Amino acid sequence: MKQHTVIDSPYGPLTLVADDGVLCGLYMTDQRHRPAEESFGEPDDSWSGEAEAQLRSYFAGESKDFTLELRFLGTPFQRTVWDQLRKIPYGETRTYGELATALGNPNASRAVGLANGRNPIGIIVPCHRVVGADGSLTGYGGGLERKRQLLDFERGAALF
């Protein structure tokens, strides 16, 4: 059974979606590949207390890691990529090619990029930390300006 709630963040409203009380989605407004609202289930925030607390701590610069239980709804390859994204340290970036190499297939950078773009749990699964081969900001479902803001935030907060 799916439920959802909407919370405020420095980057606009975030829709948190749970499947049987386990976080399976975090979506920004106007996000590319955002599912239809009807798929989010009933409005219900009874499950979201820990997710909200960890996001508040992250946005306050007090925490760099998330310890939430997550439920990935995607293909086996997508889930492998999303697991790899969680290994990118706070304040750092990796290229699509580096992720493909880490997955054992250096020629899969395009497939990694496609899976990265379908990440259903933004911010917590830090797809914003993936950049182009030359270090440039490339594609982000939440928009390049948000990607830049998140990276700048993490780099600044990482200095403290």
Contacts in CASP RR format, 6 or more apart in sequence:
PFRMAT RR
TARGET T0000
AUTHOR 0000-0000-0000
METHOD contacts of the structure
MODEL  1
MKQHTVIDSPYGPLTLVADDGVLCGLYMTDQRHRPAEESFGEPDDSWSGE
AEAQLRSYFAGESKDFTLELRFLGTPFQRTVWDQLRKIPYGETRTYGELA
TALGNPNASRAVGLANGRNPIGIIVPCHRVVGADGSLTGYGGGLERKRQL
LDFERGAALF
1 19 0 8 1.000
1 20 0 8 1.000
1 41 0 8 1.000
2 17 0 8 1.000
2 18 0 8 1.000
2 19 0 8 1.000
2 24 0 8 1.000
2 39 0 8 1.000
2 40 0 8 1.000
2 41 0 8 1.000
2 42 0 8 1.000
3 17 0 8 1.000
3 18 0 8 1.000
3 21 0 8 1.000
3 40 0 8 1.000
3 41 0 8 1.000
3 42 0 8 1.000
3 43 0 8 1.000
3 44 0 8 1.000
3 45 0 8 1.000
3 46 0 8 1.000
3 47 0 8 1.000
4 15 0 8 1.000
4 16 0 8 1.000
4 17 0 8 1.000
4 18 0 8 1.000
4 40 0 8 1.000
4 41 0 8 1.000
4 42 0 8 1.000
4 43 0 8 1.000
4 44 0 8 1.000
5 15 0 8 1.000
5 16 0 8 1.000
5 43 0 8 1.000
5 44 0 8 1.000
5 45 0 8 1.000
5 48 0 8 1.000
5 52 0 8 1.000
6 13 0 8 1.000
6 14 0 8 1.000
6 15 0 8 1.000
6 16 0 8 1.000
7 13 0 8 1.000
7 14 0 8 1.000
7 16 0 8 1.000
7 48 0 8 1.000
7 52 0 8 1.000
7 55 0 8 1.000
8 14 0 8 1.000
9 55 0 8 1.000
9 59 0 8 1.000
10 59 0 8 1.000
10 149 0 8 1.000
10 153 0 8 1.000
11 28 0 8 1.000
11 146 0 8 1.000
11 149 0 8 1.000
11 150 0 8 1.000
12 28 0 8 1.000
12 29 0 8 1.000
13 28 0 8 1.000
13 29 0 8 1.000
14 26 0 8 1.000
14 27 0 8 1.000
14 28 0 8 1.000
14 55 0 8 1.000
14 123 0 8 1.000
15 25 0 8 1.000
15 26 0 8 1.000
15 27 0 8 1.000
15 28 0 8 1.000
15 40 0 8 1.000
16 23 0 8 1.000
16 25 0 8 1.000
16 26 0 8 1.000
16 48 0 8 1.000
16 51 0 8 1.000
16 52 0 8 1.000
17 23 0 8 1.000
17 24 0 8 1.000
17 25 0 8 1.000
17 26 0 8 1.000
17 27 0 8 1.000
17 40 0 8 1.000
17 41 0 8 1.000
18 24 0 8 1.000
18 25 0 8 1.000
18 47 0 8 1.000
18 48 0 8 1.000
19 71 0 8 1.000
19 73 0 8 1.000
20 71 0 8 1.000
21 47 0 8 1.000
22 69 0 8 1.000
22 70 0 8 1.000
22 71 0 8 1.000
23 48 0 8 1.000
23 51 0 8 1.000
23 68 0 8 1.000
23 69 0 8 1.000
23 70 0 8 1.000
23 71 0 8 1.000
23 121 0 8 1.000
23 124 0 8 1.000
24 70 0 8 1.000
24 71 0 8 1.000
24 72 0 8 1.000
24 73 0 8 1.000
24 120 0 8 1.000
24 121 0 8 1.000
25 120 0 8 1.000
25 121 0 8 1.000
25 122 0 8 1.000
26 120 0 8 1.000
26 121 0 8 1.000
26 122 0 8 1.000
26 123 0 8 1.000
26 124 0 8 1.000
27 34 0 8 1.000
27 35 0 8 1.000
27 120 0 8 1.000
27 122 0 8 1.000
28 34 0 8 1.000
28 122 0 8 1.000
28 141 0 8 1.000
28 142 0 8 1.000
28 146 0 8 1.000
30 142 0 8 1.000
30 143 0 8 1.000
31 141 0 8 1.000
31 142 0 8 1.000
31 143 0 8 1.000
32 117 0 8 1.000
32 141 0 8 1.000
32 142 0 8 1.000
32 143 0 8 1.000
33 117 0 8 1.000
33 118 0 8 1.000
33 141 0 8 1.000
35 120 0 8 1.000
45 52 0 8 1.000
50 68 0 8 1.000
51 68 0 8 1.000
54 63 0 8 1.000
54 66 0 8 1.000
54 67 0 8 1.000
54 68 0 8 1.000
54 124 0 8 1.000
55 123 0 8 1.000
55 124 0 8 1.000
57 63 0 8 1.000
58 64 0 8 1.000
58 66 0 8 1.000
58 123 0 8 1.000
61 157 0 8 1.000
61 160 0 8 1.000
64 90 0 8 1.000
64 91 0 8 1.000
64 154 0 8 1.000
64 157 0 8 1.000
64 158 0 8 1.000
65 90 0 8 1.000
66 124 0 8 1.000
68 124 0 8 1.000
70 121 0 8 1.000
70 124 0 8 1.000
70 125 0 8 1.000
72 78 0 8 1.000
72 79 0 8 1.000
72 82 0 8 1.000
72 83 0 8 1.000
72 120 0 8 1.000
72 121 0 8 1.000
73 120 0 8 1.000
74 118 0 8 1.000
74 120 0 8 1.000
75 115 0 8 1.000
77 111 0 8 1.000
77 115 0 8 1.000
78 115 0 8 1.000
78 118 0 8 1.000
80 103 0 8 1.000
81 99 0 8 1.000
81 103 0 8 1.000
81 112 0 8 1.000
81 113 0 8 1.000
81 115 0 8 1.000
81 116 0 8 1.000
82 115 0 8 1.000
82 119 0 8 1.000
82 121 0 8 1.000
82 125 0 8 1.000
84 99 0 8 1.000
84 102 0 8 1.000
84 103 0 8 1.000
85 99 0 8 1.000
85 116 0 8 1.000
85 119 0 8 1.000
85 125 0 8 1.000
85 126 0 8 1.000
85 127 0 8 1.000
85 129 0 8 1.000
85 130 0 8 1.000
86 125 0 8 1.000
86 126 0 8 1.000
87 102 0 8 1.000
88 94 0 8 1.000
88 126 0 8 1.000
88 129 0 8 1.000
88 130 0 8 1.000
90 126 0 8 1.000
90 154 0 8 1.000
90 158 0 8 1.000
91 129 0 8 1.000
91 151 0 8 1.000
91 154 0 8 1.000
91 155 0 8 1.000
91 157 0 8 1.000
91 158 0 8 1.000
92 129 0 8 1.000
93 129 0 8 1.000
93 130 0 8 1.000
93 131 0 8 1.000
93 135 0 8 1.000
93 151 0 8 1.000
94 102 0 8 1.000
94 129 0 8 1.000
94 130 0 8 1.000
94 131 0 8 1.000
95 109 0 8 1.000
95 130 0 8 1.000
95 131 0 8 1.000
95 132 0 8 1.000
95 133 0 8 1.000
95 135 0 8 1.000
96 109 0 8 1.000
96 110 0 8 1.000
96 112 0 8 1.000
96 113 0 8 1.000
96 116 0 8 1.000
96 130 0 8 1.000
96 132 0 8 1.000
96 133 0 8 1.000
97 106 0 8 1.000
97 109 0 8 1.000
97 112 0 8 1.000
97 133 0 8 1.000
99 109 0 8 1.000
99 112 0 8 1.000
99 116 0 8 1.000
99 130 0 8 1.000
100 106 0 8 1.000
100 107 0 8 1.000
100 108 0 8 1.000
100 109 0 8 1.000
100 111 0 8 1.000
100 112 0 8 1.000
103 112 0 8 1.000
109 133 0 8 1.000
113 130 0 8 1.000
116 127 0 8 1.000
116 130 0 8 1.000
117 127 0 8 1.000
117 139 0 8 1.000
117 140 0 8 1.000
117 141 0 8 1.000
119 125 0 8 1.000
119 127 0 8 1.000
122 128 0 8 1.000
123 150 0 8 1.000
127 140 0 8 1.000
127 141 0 8 1.000
128 140 0 8 1.000
128 146 0 8 1.000
128 147 0 8 1.000
128 150 0 8 1.000
128 151 0 8 1.000
129 151 0 8 1.000
129 154 0 8 1.000
131 137 0 8 1.000
131 138 0 8 1.000
132 138 0 8 1.000
137 144 0 8 1.000
137 147 0 8 1.000
137 148 0 8 1.000
137 151 0 8 1.000
139 147 0 8 1.000
140 146 0 8 1.000
140 147 0 8 1.000
END
